[in-house]
């Protein structure tokens, strides 16, 4: 009896003190679903395996002992330095591990860094060439997708990782949404480029494109600016000036409908309010 009460109390406390997600704290609660969709694609989805070959089966048999063992596809721990956001690494990252260089000595820590190279890629939608830092895997993926734009548009955010790649993808989507205005001088080319890439617009709404590729702090700053613009206070002098102008217009309208004596009275009343007008001599 006492154990059941303890379990019920524990369940109640776990529900009461449930840890809040980052979208349930502060101004983050006002983030739109469009950004939540991008965040899920960028941080929640499982990226493709790059540094190991995953096994599809759930069980495997040991060739030596014949014992049946469960398959455990545990991804390797990766390090993402700040330089990764300045280039396109194609899903690669820095691997930290140990290396035994001498059988008579203890193993030592070692970092495996991808080979980086500087190259030029062309964006057909943006109609420009870009000099970026890439890896051999990035070049292979671009060739496999038959173009730089196709590679960015087909690859999810969790595999792109780089902020440079995400910003370029957002810019390409915005360019397609506007009808490829960079080819206005050549309507035939403009139509051909748009027809080739327009299928990617079916996966995103205009609002999702607007919020795509923003970091957490950029998204919060955007929400704060939108709130500030919506709740921007109006100075009282503007309100008073508007009310005065409306009263003067109303008085002028009434003077047009009134008799000449009333017009002279209204004019004298308005002349008293004008500090630069001539004062009546006694």
ROVO-162322 format. One record per residue: residue number from 1; residue in one letter; x, y negated, z of N, C-alpha, C in turn. Coordinates in Angstrom, 2 decimals. Layout:
BEGIN
R  num  residu      nc1      nc2      nc3     cac1     cac2     cac3      cc1      cc2      cc3
R  NUM       a        X        Y        Z        X        Y        Z        X        Y        Z
...
This chain:
BEGIN
R  num  residu      nc1      nc2      nc3     cac1     cac2     cac3      cc1      cc2      cc3
R    1       x     0.83     1.21     0.00     0.00     0.00     0.00     0.86    -1.26     0.00
R    2       x     1.84    -1.24     0.89     2.72    -2.42     0.97     3.54    -2.57    -0.30
R    3       x     3.99    -1.45    -0.88     4.79    -1.53    -2.09     3.98    -2.09    -3.25
R    4       x     2.68    -1.72    -3.34     1.83    -2.25    -4.42     1.65    -3.75    -4.27
R    5       x     1.52    -4.21    -3.02     1.38    -5.65    -2.79     2.67    -6.38    -3.18
R    6       x     3.79    -5.78    -2.86     5.07    -6.41    -3.22     5.21    -6.49    -4.73
R    7       x     4.82    -5.42    -5.43     4.91    -5.44    -6.89     3.97    -6.48    -7.49
R    8       x     2.76    -6.57    -6.93     1.81    -7.57    -7.44     2.33    -8.98    -7.19
R    9       x     2.91    -9.21    -6.01     3.48   -10.53    -5.71     4.64   -10.84    -6.64
R   10       x     5.47    -9.84    -6.93     6.61   -10.05    -7.82     6.13   -10.40    -9.23
R   11       x     5.08    -9.71    -9.71     4.54   -10.02   -11.04     3.97   -11.43   -11.07
R   12       x     3.28   -11.82    -9.99     2.70   -13.17    -9.93     3.80   -14.23    -9.94
R   13       x     4.86   -13.99    -9.18     5.95   -14.96    -9.15     6.68   -15.04   -10.48
R   14       x     6.82   -13.90   -11.16     7.50   -13.92   -12.46     6.70   -14.72   -13.48
R   15       x     5.37   -14.66   -13.38     4.55   -15.45   -14.28     4.57   -16.93   -13.90
R   16       x     4.59   -17.18   -12.60     4.55   -18.58   -12.14     5.85   -19.30   -12.45
R   17       x     6.98   -18.63   -12.19     8.28   -19.27   -12.37     8.95   -18.78   -13.67
R   18       x     8.16   -18.64   -14.71     8.70   -18.23   -16.00     9.60   -19.33   -16.55
R   19       x    10.74   -18.92   -17.04    11.70   -19.89   -17.56    11.15   -20.56   -18.81
R   20       x    11.19   -21.87   -18.84    10.66   -22.63   -19.97    11.66   -22.62   -21.12
R   21       x    11.13   -22.63   -22.32    11.98   -22.72   -23.50    12.36   -24.18   -23.72
R   22       x    13.30   -24.39   -24.63    13.74   -25.76   -24.88    12.66   -26.62   -25.52
R   23       x    11.64   -25.98   -26.11    10.55   -26.74   -26.72     9.46   -27.09   -25.72
R   24       x     9.62   -26.72   -24.46     8.63   -27.00   -23.43     9.13   -27.99   -22.38
R   25       x    10.22   -28.68   -22.70    10.83   -29.60   -21.73    10.94   -30.98   -22.36
R   26       x    10.42   -32.00   -21.66    10.62   -33.38   -22.05    10.03   -33.71   -23.41
R   27       x    10.75   -34.53   -24.14    10.28   -35.02   -25.44    10.27   -33.92   -26.48
R   28       x    10.93   -32.80   -26.20    10.94   -31.69   -27.16     9.56   -31.09   -27.36
R   29       x     8.65   -31.32   -26.42     7.29   -30.80   -26.58     6.56   -31.45   -27.75
R   30       x     7.04   -32.61   -28.21     6.39   -33.32   -29.31     7.02   -33.02   -30.66
R   31       x     7.98   -32.10   -30.71     8.55   -31.70   -31.99     7.50   -30.99   -32.83
R   32       x     7.44   -31.29   -34.12     6.39   -30.68   -34.97     6.68   -29.22   -35.27
R   33       x     5.68   -28.47   -35.69     5.90   -27.06   -36.07     6.89   -26.90   -37.22
R   34       x     7.02   -27.94   -38.05     7.97   -27.85   -39.17     9.40   -27.67   -38.67
R   35       x     9.76   -28.40   -37.61    11.13   -28.25   -37.09    11.28   -26.94   -36.33
R   36       x    10.22   -26.50   -35.66    10.29   -25.23   -34.96    10.51   -24.08   -35.95
R   37       x     9.92   -24.19   -37.12    10.13   -23.16   -38.14    11.59   -23.15   -38.59
R   38       x    12.17   -24.34   -38.80    13.59   -24.40   -39.19    14.48   -23.87   -38.07
R   39       x    14.19   -24.22   -36.83    15.00   -23.75   -35.71    14.96   -22.23   -35.60
R   40       x    13.81   -21.64   -35.82    13.69   -20.19   -35.78    14.52   -19.56   -36.89
R   41       x    14.50   -20.17   -38.06    15.30   -19.65   -39.17    16.79   -19.80   -38.92
R   42       x    17.17   -20.85   -38.20    18.59   -21.17   -38.02    19.20   -20.44   -36.82
R   43       x    18.47   -20.39   -35.70    19.04   -19.90   -34.45    18.46   -18.57   -33.96
R   44       x    17.26   -18.22   -34.40    16.61   -17.03   -33.86    16.79   -15.82   -34.78
R   45       x    16.66   -16.03   -36.07    16.78   -14.91   -37.01    18.18   -14.29   -36.93
R   46       x    18.22   -13.01   -37.17    19.47   -12.28   -37.11    20.24   -12.46   -38.41
R   47       x    21.46   -12.96   -38.37    22.20   -13.17   -39.62    22.66   -11.85   -40.23
R   48       x    23.00   -11.91   -41.50    23.48   -10.72   -42.20    24.83   -10.30   -41.65
R   49       x    25.07    -9.00   -41.62    26.35    -8.48   -41.13    27.45    -8.78   -42.13
R   50       x    28.50    -9.42   -41.66    29.62    -9.81   -42.53    30.89    -9.07   -42.15
R   51       x    31.17    -8.95   -40.85    32.44    -8.39   -40.39    32.33    -6.91   -40.01
R   52       x    31.16    -6.30   -40.22    31.03    -4.86   -39.98    29.95    -4.33   -40.91
R   53       x    29.94    -3.03   -41.11    28.98    -2.38   -41.99    27.92    -1.71   -41.12
R   54       x    26.71    -2.23   -41.06    25.68    -1.61   -40.21    25.20    -0.29   -40.80
R   55       x    24.85     0.62   -39.92    24.32     1.92   -40.33    22.79     1.89   -40.24
R   56       x    22.15     2.36   -41.28    20.70     2.27   -41.36    20.00     3.32   -40.50
R   57       x    20.60     4.47   -40.32    19.95     5.54   -39.55    20.00     5.24   -38.05
R   58       x    19.13     5.87   -37.30    19.10     5.70   -35.86    19.97     6.71   -35.12
R   59       x    20.29     7.82   -35.79    21.09     8.86   -35.15    22.18     9.31   -36.11
R   60       x    23.27     9.80   -35.55    24.36    10.33   -36.36    24.97    11.55   -35.63
R   61       x    25.57    12.41   -36.41    26.17    13.62   -35.85    27.69    13.49   -35.85
R   62       x    28.28    13.75   -34.71    29.74    13.71   -34.60    30.34    14.87   -35.40
R   63       x    31.25    14.51   -36.33    31.84    15.53   -37.20    32.73    16.51   -36.43
R   64       x    33.29    16.05   -35.32    34.21    16.91   -34.58    33.47    17.84   -33.62
R   65       x    32.57    17.29   -32.83    31.88    18.08   -31.81    30.50    18.55   -32.25
R   66       x    29.92    17.91   -33.30    28.57    18.26   -33.73    27.48    17.69   -32.86
R   67       x    27.84    16.84   -31.92    26.86    16.24   -31.00    26.10    15.12   -31.71
R   68       x    24.80    15.03   -31.45    23.96    13.97   -32.02    24.01    12.75   -31.11
R   69       x    24.40    11.62   -31.70    24.56    10.39   -30.93    23.70     9.29   -31.53
R   70       x    23.21     8.36   -30.69    22.44     7.22   -31.24    23.36     6.21   -31.92
R   71       x    22.85     5.60   -32.96    23.60     4.58   -33.70    23.38     3.23   -33.02
R   72       x    24.46     2.53   -32.73    24.39     1.23   -32.08    25.08     0.20   -32.98
R   73       x    24.27    -0.60   -33.67    24.80    -1.65   -34.53    24.99    -2.93   -33.71
R   74       x    26.08    -2.98   -33.00    26.37    -4.13   -32.15    27.23    -5.12   -32.95
R   75       x    26.74    -6.34   -33.20    27.54    -7.30   -33.97    28.78    -7.74   -33.19
R   76       x    29.81    -8.04   -33.93    31.05    -8.48   -33.30    30.89    -9.91   -32.77
R   77       x    31.47   -10.22   -31.62    31.39   -11.60   -31.11    32.22   -12.55   -31.98
R   78       x    31.57   -13.60   -32.47    32.21   -14.54   -33.39    32.40   -15.89   -32.72
R   79       x    33.42   -16.60   -33.15    33.70   -17.95   -32.69    33.44   -18.92   -33.85
R   80       x    32.66   -19.98   -33.56    32.33   -20.97   -34.59    33.00   -22.30   -34.22
R   81       x    34.16   -22.57   -34.76    34.83   -23.85   -34.46    34.11   -25.02   -35.13
R   82       x    34.46   -26.22   -34.73    33.82   -27.40   -35.30    34.10   -27.57   -36.78
R   83       x    35.23   -27.03   -37.24    35.58   -27.18   -38.66    34.65   -26.41   -39.58
R   84       x    33.88   -25.47   -39.02    32.99   -24.68   -39.87    31.88   -25.54   -40.48
R   85       x    31.54   -26.65   -39.79    30.48   -27.52   -40.28    30.98   -28.50   -41.35
R   86       x    32.26   -28.48   -41.63    32.81   -29.35   -42.67    33.03   -28.62   -43.99
R   87       x    32.66   -27.35   -44.03    32.86   -26.58   -45.25    31.77   -25.53   -45.40
R   88       x    31.99   -24.59   -46.33    31.06   -23.49   -46.59    31.84   -22.20   -46.44
R   89       x    31.64   -21.52   -45.32    32.41   -20.32   -45.02    31.70   -19.04   -45.42
R   90       x    30.49   -19.12   -45.94    29.80   -17.94   -46.43    29.45   -16.93   -45.37
R   91       x    29.19   -17.36   -44.15    28.84   -16.43   -43.07    30.03   -15.93   -42.28
R   92       x    31.24   -16.22   -42.72    32.43   -15.78   -41.98    32.68   -16.71   -40.79
R   93       x    33.44   -16.22   -39.83    33.78   -16.99   -38.64    35.11   -16.45   -38.09
R   94       x    35.49   -16.98   -36.94    36.74   -16.57   -36.31    36.46   -15.38   -35.39
R   95       x    37.26   -14.34   -35.54    37.13   -13.14   -34.71    38.20   -13.15   -33.62
R   96       x    37.78   -12.88   -32.40    38.72   -12.79   -31.30    38.78   -11.35   -30.81
R   97       x    39.99   -10.84   -30.71    40.16    -9.48   -30.25    41.56    -9.25   -29.70
R   98       x    41.98    -8.01   -29.72    43.30    -7.65   -29.21    44.06    -6.86   -30.28
R   99       x    45.34    -7.03   -30.26    46.18    -6.36   -31.24    47.38    -5.73   -30.52
R  100       x    47.65    -4.48   -30.82    48.79    -3.80   -30.22    49.92    -3.75   -31.25
R  101       x    50.86    -4.66   -31.09    51.93    -4.79   -32.06    53.08    -3.82   -31.81
R  102       x    53.16    -3.31   -30.60    54.23    -2.37   -30.26    53.62    -1.26   -29.40
R  103       x    53.81     0.00   -29.78    53.20     1.08   -28.98    53.73     1.17   -27.56
R  104       x    54.88     0.57   -27.28    55.44     0.61   -25.93    55.07    -0.60   -25.10
R  105       x    54.33    -1.53   -25.69    53.94    -2.74   -24.97    52.42    -2.83   -24.86
R  106       x    51.98    -3.73   -24.02    50.55    -3.93   -23.83    49.99    -4.71   -25.00
R  107       x    48.72    -4.55   -25.23    48.07    -5.28   -26.31    48.00    -6.77   -25.97
R  108       x    47.94    -7.59   -27.00    47.92    -9.04   -26.82    46.70    -9.61   -27.53
R  109       x    46.16   -10.73   -27.06    45.01   -11.35   -27.74    45.41   -11.82   -29.14
R  110       x    44.43   -11.76   -30.03    44.70   -12.17   -31.41    43.41   -12.74   -32.02
R  111       x    43.58   -13.73   -32.88    42.46   -14.35   -33.59    42.60   -14.06   -35.08
R  112       x    41.50   -13.60   -35.68    41.46   -13.40   -37.12    40.67   -14.55   -37.74
R  113       x    41.35   -15.37   -38.52    40.76   -16.57   -39.12    40.57   -16.31   -40.61
R  114       x    39.41   -16.65   -41.18    39.22   -16.46   -42.62    40.14   -17.36   -43.44
R  115       x    40.49   -16.89   -44.62    41.36   -17.66   -45.52    40.53   -18.77   -46.16
R  116       x    40.93   -20.01   -45.93    40.20   -21.16   -46.44    40.93   -21.77   -47.62
R  117       x    40.16   -22.26   -48.56    40.74   -22.90   -49.74    39.83   -24.04   -50.18
R  118       x    40.44   -24.99   -50.84    39.70   -26.17   -51.33    39.34   -25.95   -52.79
R  119       x    38.07   -26.16   -53.12    37.63   -25.96   -54.49    36.53   -26.97   -54.82
R  120       x    36.13   -26.99   -56.07    35.09   -27.91   -56.55    33.91   -27.09   -57.04
R  121       x    32.74   -27.44   -56.55    31.49   -26.78   -56.97    30.57   -27.84   -57.58
R  122       x    29.69   -27.38   -58.46    28.75   -28.30   -59.11    27.33   -28.00   -58.68
R  123       x    26.62   -29.05   -58.28    25.20   -28.95   -57.98    24.42   -29.45   -59.19
R  124       x    23.68   -28.55   -59.81    22.94   -28.93   -61.02    21.76   -29.83   -60.69
R  125       x    21.11   -29.60   -59.57    19.96   -30.42   -59.19    20.41   -31.84   -58.83
R  126       x    21.49   -31.94   -58.06    22.00   -33.25   -57.66    22.82   -33.92   -58.76
R  127       x    23.17   -33.15   -59.80    23.94   -33.67   -60.93    25.26   -34.30   -60.47
R  128       x    26.00   -33.53   -59.67    27.27   -34.04   -59.13    28.19   -32.88   -58.82
R  129       x    29.49   -33.19   -58.72    30.50   -32.22   -58.31    30.92   -32.51   -56.88
R  130       x    31.19   -31.46   -56.12    31.54   -31.58   -54.71    32.84   -30.85   -54.45
R  131       x    33.73   -31.49   -53.72    34.98   -30.87   -53.28    34.78   -30.39   -51.85
R  132       x    34.76   -29.06   -51.66    34.45   -28.48   -50.35    35.47   -27.41   -50.01
R  133       x    35.53   -27.08   -48.71    36.37   -26.00   -48.22    35.54   -24.72   -48.18
R  134       x    36.02   -23.67   -48.85    35.26   -22.43   -48.97    36.16   -21.25   -48.65
R  135       x    35.54   -20.08   -48.59    36.26   -18.80   -48.46    36.03   -17.99   -49.73
R  136       x    36.75   -16.89   -49.83    36.57   -16.02   -50.98    35.15   -15.45   -51.02
R  137       x    34.59   -15.18   -49.86    33.22   -14.66   -49.82    32.22   -15.71   -50.31
R  138       x    32.44   -16.98   -50.02    31.55   -18.03   -50.51    31.56   -18.07   -52.03
R  139       x    32.74   -18.01   -52.63    32.83   -18.02   -54.10    32.12   -16.80   -54.69
R  140       x    32.28   -15.65   -54.04    31.62   -14.44   -54.53    30.11   -14.57   -54.44
R  141       x    29.60   -15.15   -53.35    28.16   -15.32   -53.20    27.61   -16.31   -54.22
R  142       x    28.36   -17.36   -54.50    27.91   -18.34   -55.52    27.83   -17.66   -56.88
R  143       x    28.81   -16.83   -57.21    28.79   -16.12   -58.48    27.66   -15.09   -58.53
R  144       x    27.41   -14.43   -57.39    26.34   -13.43   -57.35    24.97   -14.07   -57.52
R  145       x    24.82   -15.30   -57.06    23.54   -16.01   -57.19    23.45   -16.83   -58.48
R  146       x    24.48   -16.76   -59.31    24.49   -17.48   -60.60    24.34   -18.99   -60.42
R  147       x    25.05   -19.54   -59.46    25.03   -20.99   -59.31    25.04   -21.43   -57.87
R  148       x    25.59   -22.62   -57.63    25.70   -23.15   -56.27    24.34   -23.47   -55.69
R  149       x    23.44   -24.06   -56.50    22.12   -24.42   -56.00    21.30   -23.19   -55.65
R  150       x    21.36   -22.16   -56.49    20.63   -20.92   -56.20    21.14   -20.28   -54.91
R  151       x    22.44   -20.35   -54.69    23.01   -19.78   -53.46    22.46   -20.47   -52.22
R  152       x    22.43   -21.80   -52.22    21.93   -22.53   -51.06    20.44   -22.33   -50.86
R  153       x    19.68   -22.33   -51.93    18.22   -22.25   -51.81    17.73   -20.85   -51.44
R  154       x    18.48   -19.83   -51.82    18.06   -18.46   -51.51    18.56   -17.97   -50.15
R  155       x    19.60   -18.60   -49.63    20.21   -18.13   -48.38    19.54   -18.78   -47.19
R  156       x    19.11   -18.01   -46.19    18.49   -18.60   -44.99    19.50   -19.38   -44.16
R  157       x    18.98   -20.21   -43.28    19.85   -21.09   -42.47    20.75   -20.30   -41.55
R  158       x    20.31   -19.14   -41.07    21.14   -18.36   -40.14    22.39   -17.83   -40.82
R  159       x    22.38   -17.67   -42.15    23.56   -17.22   -42.87    24.42   -18.37   -43.37
R  160       x    23.81   -19.54   -43.60    24.60   -20.69   -44.02    25.42   -21.26   -42.87
R  161       x    24.81   -21.36   -41.68    25.46   -21.79   -40.43    25.93   -23.24   -40.53
R  162       x    26.67   -23.58   -41.55    27.33   -24.88   -41.66    26.29   -26.00   -41.78
R  163       x    26.53   -27.10   -41.07    25.66   -28.26   -41.18    25.79   -28.91   -42.55
R  164       x    26.97   -28.83   -43.16    27.15   -29.36   -44.51    26.25   -28.63   -45.49
R  165       x    26.19   -27.30   -45.39    25.34   -26.51   -46.28    23.87   -26.82   -46.05
R  166       x    23.47   -27.00   -44.78    22.07   -27.28   -44.47    21.66   -28.66   -44.96
R  167       x    22.56   -29.64   -44.83    22.25   -30.99   -45.32    22.13   -30.99   -46.84
R  168       x    23.02   -30.25   -47.51    22.95   -30.18   -48.97    21.67   -29.48   -49.42
R  169       x    21.28   -28.44   -48.71    20.05   -27.73   -49.06    18.84   -28.64   -48.90
R  170       x    18.82   -29.40   -47.83    17.71   -30.34   -47.62    17.68   -31.40   -48.72
R  171       x    18.85   -31.89   -49.12    18.92   -32.91   -50.16    18.45   -32.34   -51.50
R  172       x    18.80   -31.09   -51.78    18.37   -30.47   -53.03    16.86   -30.28   -53.05
R  173       x    16.29   -29.83   -51.92    14.84   -29.66   -51.85    14.11   -30.99   -52.00
R  174       x    14.64   -32.05   -51.38    14.02   -33.37   -51.51    14.10   -33.86   -52.95
R  175       x    15.21   -33.57   -53.61    15.37   -33.97   -55.01    14.35   -33.24   -55.90
R  176       x    14.15   -31.95   -55.65    13.17   -31.19   -56.43    11.75   -31.68   -56.14
R  177       x    11.47   -32.04   -54.89    10.14   -32.52   -54.54     9.81   -33.82   -55.27
R  178       x    10.83   -34.63   -55.53    10.63   -35.90   -56.24    10.73   -35.76   -57.75
R  179       x    10.92   -34.53   -58.25    10.94   -34.33   -59.69    12.28   -34.56   -60.36
R  180       x    13.38   -34.40   -59.63    14.75   -34.55   -60.20    14.94   -35.93   -60.84
R  181       x    14.85   -37.00   -60.05    14.98   -38.35   -60.64    16.37   -38.67   -61.17
R  182       x    17.39   -37.86   -60.85    18.74   -38.16   -61.33    18.91   -37.86   -62.81
R  183       x    17.90   -37.23   -63.42    17.93   -36.94   -64.85    16.93   -37.79   -65.62
R  184       x    16.61   -38.97   -65.10    15.63   -39.83   -65.78    16.11   -40.26   -67.16
R  185       x    17.43   -40.33   -67.33    17.96   -40.75   -68.63    17.82   -39.67   -69.69
R  186       x    17.55   -38.42   -69.27    17.42   -37.29   -70.19    16.18   -36.49   -69.79
R  187       x    15.00   -36.86   -70.30    13.76   -36.17   -69.88    13.76   -34.67   -70.18
R  188       x    14.38   -34.26   -71.28    14.39   -32.83   -71.61    15.19   -32.04   -70.57
R  189       x    16.35   -32.56   -70.20    17.18   -31.90   -69.17    16.48   -31.94   -67.83
R  190       x    15.82   -33.05   -67.53    15.10   -33.17   -66.27    14.02   -32.10   -66.15
R  191       x    13.26   -31.90   -67.21    12.21   -30.89   -67.19    12.79   -29.48   -67.09
R  192       x    13.91   -29.23   -67.78    14.51   -27.90   -67.75    15.03   -27.56   -66.34
R  193       x    15.68   -28.52   -65.69    16.20   -28.28   -64.33    15.06   -28.08   -63.35
R  194       x    14.02   -28.88   -63.48    12.88   -28.75   -62.55    12.18   -27.42   -62.74
R  195       x    12.00   -26.98   -63.96    11.33   -25.71   -64.22    12.14   -24.54   -63.68
R  196       x    13.47   -24.67   -63.69    14.33   -23.58   -63.22    14.28   -23.41   -61.71
R  197       x    14.15   -24.53   -60.99    14.26   -24.48   -59.52    12.95   -24.75   -58.79
R  198       x    11.86   -25.00   -59.50    10.63   -25.40   -58.82    10.02   -24.28   -57.98
R  199       x    10.40   -23.03   -58.25     9.82   -21.91   -57.49    10.21   -21.97   -56.01
R  200       x    11.33   -22.62   -55.69    11.77   -22.70   -54.30    10.90   -23.64   -53.47
R  201       x    10.16   -24.53   -54.14     9.31   -25.47   -53.41     8.09   -24.79   -52.81
R  202       x     7.75   -23.59   -53.29     6.58   -22.90   -52.75     6.80   -22.42   -51.31
R  203       x     8.05   -22.34   -50.89     8.35   -21.85   -49.53     8.39   -22.97   -48.50
R  204       x     8.31   -24.22   -48.94     8.44   -25.35   -48.01     7.37   -26.39   -48.32
R  205       x     6.86   -27.00   -47.27     5.97   -28.14   -47.40     6.80   -29.43   -47.32
R  206       x     6.25   -30.56   -47.76     7.01   -31.82   -47.64     7.46   -32.13   -46.22
R  207       x     6.63   -31.82   -45.22     7.02   -32.07   -43.84     8.18   -31.16   -43.42
R  208       x     8.17   -29.90   -43.85     9.25   -28.98   -43.52    10.56   -29.42   -44.17
R  209       x    10.49   -29.96   -45.37    11.71   -30.47   -46.03    12.24   -31.68   -45.27
R  210       x    11.35   -32.50   -44.76    11.77   -33.70   -44.02    12.53   -33.34   -42.75
R  211       x    12.14   -32.25   -42.08    12.76   -31.85   -40.82    13.82   -30.79   -41.00
R  212       x    14.05   -30.33   -42.21    15.01   -29.25   -42.44    16.44   -29.77   -42.30
R  213       x    17.28   -28.99   -41.67    18.70   -29.32   -41.58    19.07   -30.31   -40.50
R  214       x    18.15   -30.65   -39.61    18.45   -31.58   -38.52    18.96   -30.81   -37.31
R  215       x    19.97   -31.35   -36.66    20.42   -30.76   -35.41    19.40   -31.05   -34.31
R  216       x    19.61   -30.43   -33.16    18.68   -30.61   -32.05    18.60   -32.07   -31.63
R  217       x    19.74   -32.73   -31.51    19.74   -34.12   -31.06    19.23   -35.06   -32.15
R  218       x    19.46   -34.74   -33.41    18.91   -35.55   -34.49    17.38   -35.47   -34.51
R  219       x    16.85   -34.28   -34.26    15.40   -34.12   -34.23    14.78   -34.89   -33.05
R  220       x    15.42   -34.81   -31.88    14.91   -35.55   -30.73    14.98   -37.06   -30.97
R  221       x    16.05   -37.52   -31.57    16.18   -38.95   -31.88    15.10   -39.39   -32.86
R  222       x    14.79   -38.54   -33.81    13.75   -38.89   -34.79    12.39   -38.99   -34.12
R  223       x    12.09   -38.07   -33.21    10.82   -38.13   -32.48    10.75   -39.40   -31.63
R  224       x    11.87   -39.73   -30.98    11.89   -40.94   -30.14    11.67   -42.20   -30.98
R  225       x    12.28   -42.25   -32.16    12.10   -43.42   -33.02    10.66   -43.51   -33.54
R  226       x    10.07   -42.37   -33.85     8.68   -42.38   -34.31     7.75   -42.85   -33.20
R  227       x     8.00   -42.42   -31.96     7.18   -42.88   -30.84     7.36   -44.38   -30.60
R  228       x     8.59   -44.83   -30.72     8.86   -46.25   -30.51     8.18   -47.10   -31.57
R  229       x     8.20   -46.61   -32.83     7.55   -47.37   -33.90     6.03   -47.38   -33.75
R  230       x     5.47   -46.26   -33.25     4.01   -46.20   -33.07     3.54   -47.05   -31.90
R  231       x     4.35   -47.15   -30.85     3.98   -47.89   -29.64     4.74   -49.21   -29.52
R  232       x     5.12   -49.77   -30.65     5.89   -51.01   -30.62     5.02   -52.15   -30.08
R  233       x     5.43   -52.84   -29.00     4.59   -53.90   -28.43     4.53   -55.13   -29.34
R  234       x     3.37   -55.74   -29.37     3.16   -56.95   -30.17     3.34   -58.16   -29.26
R  235       x     4.21   -59.12   -29.62     4.39   -60.30   -28.77     3.09   -61.08   -28.61
R  236       x     2.89   -61.65   -27.40     1.65   -62.39   -27.14     1.53   -63.62   -28.03
R  237       x     2.67   -64.21   -28.39     2.59   -65.41   -29.23     1.97   -65.08   -30.59
R  238       x     2.23   -63.87   -31.10     1.61   -63.48   -32.37     0.10   -63.31   -32.21
R  239       x    -0.31   -62.74   -31.07    -1.74   -62.56   -30.83    -2.43   -63.91   -30.69
R  240       x    -1.81   -64.81   -29.91    -2.41   -66.14   -29.73    -2.45   -66.92   -31.04
R  241       x    -1.40   -66.81   -31.83    -1.38   -67.51   -33.12    -2.48   -66.99   -34.04
R  242       x    -2.67   -65.67   -34.04    -3.71   -65.08   -34.88    -5.10   -65.53   -34.43
R  243       x    -5.33   -65.57   -33.09    -6.63   -66.02   -32.59    -6.88   -67.48   -32.92
R  244       x    -5.83   -68.31   -32.83    -5.99   -69.73   -33.13    -6.32   -69.95   -34.60
R  245       x    -5.64   -69.21   -35.47    -5.91   -69.35   -36.90    -7.34   -68.94   -37.22
R  246       x    -7.81   -67.87   -36.58    -9.18   -67.43   -36.82   -10.19   -68.46   -36.33
R  247       x    -9.91   -69.10   -35.18   -10.82   -70.14   -34.67   -10.84   -71.35   -35.60
R  248       x    -9.67   -71.73   -36.10    -9.62   -72.88   -37.01   -10.35   -72.59   -38.31
R  249       x   -10.19   -71.35   -38.82   -10.92   -71.00   -40.05   -12.42   -71.00   -39.81
R  250       x   -12.82   -70.47   -38.63   -14.25   -70.47   -38.31   -14.78   -71.89   -38.18
R  251       x   -14.00   -72.78   -37.56   -14.42   -74.17   -37.42   -14.51   -74.85   -38.78
R  252       x   -13.58   -74.53   -39.68   -13.61   -75.12   -41.02   -14.83   -74.64   -41.80
R  253       x   -15.19   -73.36   -41.62   -16.38   -72.83   -42.29   -17.64   -73.51   -41.78
R  254       x   -17.72   -73.73   -40.48   -18.89   -74.40   -39.91   -18.96   -75.85   -40.37
R  255       x   -17.80   -76.49   -40.52   -17.79   -77.89   -40.96   -18.29   -78.03   -42.39
R  256       x   -18.05   -77.01   -43.23   -18.55   -77.07   -44.60   -20.07   -77.00   -44.63
R  257       x   -20.68   -76.35   -43.65   -22.13   -76.19   -43.62   -22.81   -77.33   -42.85
R  258       x   -22.07   -78.11   -42.08   -22.68   -79.14   -41.22   -22.83   -80.45   -41.97
R  259       x   -23.44   -81.48   -41.29   -23.69   -82.80   -41.88   -22.42   -83.61   -41.88
R  260       x   -22.39   -84.79   -42.61   -21.18   -85.63   -42.63   -20.78   -86.12   -41.26
R  261       x   -21.77   -86.42   -40.39   -21.42   -86.87   -39.04   -20.69   -85.76   -38.28
R  262       x   -21.17   -84.53   -38.45   -20.50   -83.41   -37.77   -19.11   -83.18   -38.32
R  263       x   -18.95   -83.46   -39.66   -17.63   -83.28   -40.28   -16.62   -84.24   -39.68
R  264       x   -17.05   -85.52   -39.51   -16.14   -86.50   -38.93   -15.78   -86.13   -37.50
R  265       x   -16.77   -85.58   -36.76   -16.49   -85.17   -35.38   -15.50   -84.02   -35.34
R  266       x   -15.68   -83.04   -36.25   -14.76   -81.90   -36.30   -13.37   -82.35   -36.71
R  267       x   -13.32   -83.28   -37.69   -12.01   -83.77   -38.14   -11.28   -84.49   -37.03
R  268       x   -12.01   -85.32   -36.27   -11.37   -86.00   -35.16   -10.89   -85.03   -34.10
R  269       x   -11.65   -83.95   -33.90   -11.23   -82.93   -32.92    -9.97   -82.21   -33.38
R  270       x    -9.87   -81.93   -34.68    -8.67   -81.27   -35.21    -7.47   -82.21   -35.19
R  271       x    -7.74   -83.52   -35.44    -6.62   -84.47   -35.42    -6.02   -84.61   -34.04
R  272       x    -6.85   -84.43   -33.00    -6.32   -84.51   -31.64    -5.40   -83.33   -31.33
R  273       x    -5.68   -82.17   -31.96    -4.85   -80.99   -31.72    -3.53   -81.06   -32.47
R  274       x    -3.44   -81.88   -33.51    -2.21   -82.01   -34.30    -1.28   -82.99   -33.62
R  275       x    -0.17   -82.58   -33.06     0.71   -83.53   -32.35     1.42   -84.49   -33.28
R  276       x     1.47   -84.18   -34.59     2.19   -85.02   -35.54     1.24   -85.99   -36.27
R  277       x    -0.03   -85.94   -35.95    -0.97   -86.84   -36.59    -0.94   -88.23   -35.97
R  278       x    -1.55   -89.19   -36.69    -1.59   -90.58   -36.19    -2.66   -90.70   -35.14
R  279       x    -2.33   -91.40   -34.06    -3.30   -91.62   -32.99    -4.18   -92.83   -33.30
R  280       x    -5.45   -92.72   -32.88    -6.40   -93.83   -33.13    -6.00   -95.04   -32.29
R  281       x    -5.96   -96.19   -32.95    -5.61   -97.42   -32.24    -6.84   -97.94   -31.50
R  282       x    -6.63   -98.46   -30.31    -7.72   -98.96   -29.49    -8.21  -100.29   -30.03
